[in-house]
Amino acid sequence: MTGSEAVALGLQHHGAGRLNEADALYRQALAQDPASIDALHFLGVIALQRGAPSLAVELISQALSHNAANAPAHNNLGLALAAQGRTAKR
């Protein structure tokens, strides 16, 4: 299975709430391509869902360092930062 296939299958599991299965597939994709933007991003989303916003910020930030134009990743980074109590000051 290619990394992109692992991410696609991971998304199916993720969408169905099977976080352990999705996590394993995203990690499989990362093993093949350590700079996999989608795998890093979605592992970050899982970290946030599991109550680990610091890890989520780290993973999603890594994804954005490879592609800063990923709008969904920016949104999820904002959610992770908010979960840490880090919100924009006006």
Secondary structure as GFF3:
##gff-version 3
##sequence-region A 1 90
A	DSSP	alpha_helix	3	15	.	.	.	ID=ss1
A	DSSP	alpha_helix	19	32	.	.	.	ID=ss2
A	DSSP	alpha_helix	37	49	.	.	.	ID=ss3
A	DSSP	alpha_helix	53	66	.	.	.	ID=ss4
A	DSSP	alpha_helix	71	83	.	.	.	ID=ss5
###
